[in-house]
Each structure stands twice: as C-alpha cells, then as structure tokens.
Amino acid sequence: MTRHLKAIYEGGVFRPLEPVEIAEHQEVSLLLETPDEQQPDTEPDMPLNMHRPSCCVHR
C-alpha cells in the first residue's frame, strides 16, 4: 500500500496529521520532503499517485 500523508516530526518521532490504519510496530518506508522542497501541484484534483509525496507509507 502506498499513501500520501503529512506528518510532524517532534521528539524524534514522526506524528501523522491524520489517522493511519496500520498495525502497531509495523515497519514503513518514509520519503521525506520538507516544505521548502515542495512544488505546487499544477492541478488541484490530480490522482493520488501523481502527487509528490511528503512521505509514503508502504506495507
């Protein structure tokens, strides 16, 4: 599963800004993109797989 979501890094931990339905202690891969690196989308309703993710969750 791949999912685009935003998170806050605090206290050495990434805290998702929305609910994430994965098992406790599930290992994930993160692709980090800080706000200064983000490029605005050219079209607001682009399909999910077309967005540049700030981090991705993989199962």
PyMOL commands that place a pseudoatom at each C-alpha (Angstrom):
pseudoatom trace, name=CA, resn=MET, resi=1, chain=A, elem=C, hetatm=0, pos=[0.000, 0.000, 0.000]
pseudoatom trace, name=CA, resn=THR, resi=2, chain=A, elem=C, hetatm=0, pos=[1.243, 3.494, -0.798]
pseudoatom trace, name=CA, resn=ARG, resi=3, chain=A, elem=C, hetatm=0, pos=[-0.368, 6.519, 0.786]
pseudoatom trace, name=CA, resn=HIS, resi=4, chain=A, elem=C, hetatm=0, pos=[0.450, 10.226, 0.765]
pseudoatom trace, name=CA, resn=LEU, resi=5, chain=A, elem=C, hetatm=0, pos=[0.155, 11.915, 4.149]
pseudoatom trace, name=CA, resn=LYS, resi=6, chain=A, elem=C, hetatm=0, pos=[1.576, 14.790, 6.136]
pseudoatom trace, name=CA, resn=ALA, resi=7, chain=A, elem=C, hetatm=0, pos=[3.340, 14.371, 9.461]
pseudoatom trace, name=CA, resn=ILE, resi=8, chain=A, elem=C, hetatm=0, pos=[5.068, 16.461, 12.106]
pseudoatom trace, name=CA, resn=TYR, resi=9, chain=A, elem=C, hetatm=0, pos=[8.493, 15.480, 13.419]
pseudoatom trace, name=CA, resn=GLU, resi=10, chain=A, elem=C, hetatm=0, pos=[8.683, 16.068, 17.160]
pseudoatom trace, name=CA, resn=GLY, resi=11, chain=A, elem=C, hetatm=0, pos=[10.584, 14.429, 19.972]
pseudoatom trace, name=CA, resn=GLY, resi=12, chain=A, elem=C, hetatm=0, pos=[12.410, 12.177, 17.498]
pseudoatom trace, name=CA, resn=VAL, resi=13, chain=A, elem=C, hetatm=0, pos=[9.138, 10.694, 16.183]
pseudoatom trace, name=CA, resn=PHE, resi=14, chain=A, elem=C, hetatm=0, pos=[7.055, 11.315, 13.031]
pseudoatom trace, name=CA, resn=ARG, resi=15, chain=A, elem=C, hetatm=0, pos=[3.443, 12.009, 14.081]
pseudoatom trace, name=CA, resn=PRO, resi=16, chain=A, elem=C, hetatm=0, pos=[0.866, 11.675, 11.261]
pseudoatom trace, name=CA, resn=LEU, resi=17, chain=A, elem=C, hetatm=0, pos=[-1.595, 14.562, 10.958]
pseudoatom trace, name=CA, resn=GLU, resi=18, chain=A, elem=C, hetatm=0, pos=[-4.429, 12.168, 10.077]
pseudoatom trace, name=CA, resn=PRO, resi=19, chain=A, elem=C, hetatm=0, pos=[-5.403, 8.629, 11.138]
pseudoatom trace, name=CA, resn=VAL, resi=20, chain=A, elem=C, hetatm=0, pos=[-3.213, 5.839, 9.747]
pseudoatom trace, name=CA, resn=GLU, resi=21, chain=A, elem=C, hetatm=0, pos=[-4.604, 2.317, 9.705]
pseudoatom trace, name=CA, resn=ILE, resi=22, chain=A, elem=C, hetatm=0, pos=[-1.549, 0.089, 10.093]
pseudoatom trace, name=CA, resn=ALA, resi=23, chain=A, elem=C, hetatm=0, pos=[-0.602, -2.486, 12.713]
pseudoatom trace, name=CA, resn=GLU, resi=24, chain=A, elem=C, hetatm=0, pos=[1.256, -1.359, 15.835]
pseudoatom trace, name=CA, resn=HIS, resi=25, chain=A, elem=C, hetatm=0, pos=[5.038, -1.636, 15.281]
pseudoatom trace, name=CA, resn=GLN, resi=26, chain=A, elem=C, hetatm=0, pos=[4.522, -2.023, 11.503]
pseudoatom trace, name=CA, resn=GLU, resi=27, chain=A, elem=C, hetatm=0, pos=[7.713, -1.073, 9.680]
pseudoatom trace, name=CA, resn=VAL, resi=28, chain=A, elem=C, hetatm=0, pos=[7.238, 1.544, 6.948]
pseudoatom trace, name=CA, resn=SER, resi=29, chain=A, elem=C, hetatm=0, pos=[9.426, 3.381, 4.420]
pseudoatom trace, name=CA, resn=LEU, resi=30, chain=A, elem=C, hetatm=0, pos=[9.389, 7.181, 4.500]
pseudoatom trace, name=CA, resn=LEU, resi=31, chain=A, elem=C, hetatm=0, pos=[10.246, 9.589, 1.699]
pseudoatom trace, name=CA, resn=LEU, resi=32, chain=A, elem=C, hetatm=0, pos=[10.783, 12.980, 3.318]
pseudoatom trace, name=CA, resn=GLU, resi=33, chain=A, elem=C, hetatm=0, pos=[10.025, 16.259, 1.590]
pseudoatom trace, name=CA, resn=THR, resi=34, chain=A, elem=C, hetatm=0, pos=[10.303, 19.467, 3.603]
pseudoatom trace, name=CA, resn=PRO, resi=35, chain=A, elem=C, hetatm=0, pos=[8.059, 22.461, 2.771]
pseudoatom trace, name=CA, resn=ASP, resi=36, chain=A, elem=C, hetatm=0, pos=[10.895, 24.387, 1.079]
pseudoatom trace, name=CA, resn=GLU, resi=37, chain=A, elem=C, hetatm=0, pos=[11.307, 21.471, -1.372]
pseudoatom trace, name=CA, resn=GLN, resi=38, chain=A, elem=C, hetatm=0, pos=[7.603, 21.107, -2.226]
pseudoatom trace, name=CA, resn=GLN, resi=39, chain=A, elem=C, hetatm=0, pos=[6.433, 22.252, -5.618]
pseudoatom trace, name=CA, resn=PRO, resi=40, chain=A, elem=C, hetatm=0, pos=[2.793, 23.292, -6.026]
pseudoatom trace, name=CA, resn=ASP, resi=41, chain=A, elem=C, hetatm=0, pos=[0.569, 20.927, -7.980]
pseudoatom trace, name=CA, resn=THR, resi=42, chain=A, elem=C, hetatm=0, pos=[-0.497, 22.291, -11.341]
pseudoatom trace, name=CA, resn=GLU, resi=43, chain=A, elem=C, hetatm=0, pos=[-3.957, 20.797, -10.938]
pseudoatom trace, name=CA, resn=PRO, resi=44, chain=A, elem=C, hetatm=0, pos=[-5.639, 20.510, -7.505]
pseudoatom trace, name=CA, resn=ASP, resi=45, chain=A, elem=C, hetatm=0, pos=[-7.584, 17.314, -8.290]
pseudoatom trace, name=CA, resn=MET, resi=46, chain=A, elem=C, hetatm=0, pos=[-4.658, 15.224, -9.561]
pseudoatom trace, name=CA, resn=PRO, resi=47, chain=A, elem=C, hetatm=0, pos=[-4.869, 11.474, -8.846]
pseudoatom trace, name=CA, resn=LEU, resi=48, chain=A, elem=C, hetatm=0, pos=[-3.144, 10.421, -5.614]
pseudoatom trace, name=CA, resn=ASN, resi=49, chain=A, elem=C, hetatm=0, pos=[-0.299, 8.689, -7.468]
pseudoatom trace, name=CA, resn=MET, resi=50, chain=A, elem=C, hetatm=0, pos=[0.522, 11.928, -9.315]
pseudoatom trace, name=CA, resn=HIS, resi=51, chain=A, elem=C, hetatm=0, pos=[1.259, 13.994, -6.174]
pseudoatom trace, name=CA, resn=ARG, resi=52, chain=A, elem=C, hetatm=0, pos=[4.811, 14.463, -4.937]
pseudoatom trace, name=CA, resn=PRO, resi=53, chain=A, elem=C, hetatm=0, pos=[4.569, 12.794, -1.512]
pseudoatom trace, name=CA, resn=SER, resi=54, chain=A, elem=C, hetatm=0, pos=[5.939, 14.340, 1.638]
pseudoatom trace, name=CA, resn=CYS, resi=55, chain=A, elem=C, hetatm=0, pos=[6.185, 10.842, 2.981]
pseudoatom trace, name=CA, resn=CYS, resi=56, chain=A, elem=C, hetatm=0, pos=[4.868, 7.466, 1.858]
pseudoatom trace, name=CA, resn=VAL, resi=57, chain=A, elem=C, hetatm=0, pos=[3.649, 4.510, 3.875]
pseudoatom trace, name=CA, resn=HIS, resi=58, chain=A, elem=C, hetatm=0, pos=[4.299, 1.051, 2.445]
pseudoatom trace, name=CA, resn=ARG, resi=59, chain=A, elem=C, hetatm=0, pos=[3.064, -2.267, 3.782]
for i in range(1, 59): cmd.bond("trace and resi %d" % i, "trace and resi %d" % (i + 1))
show_as sticks, trace
zoom trace
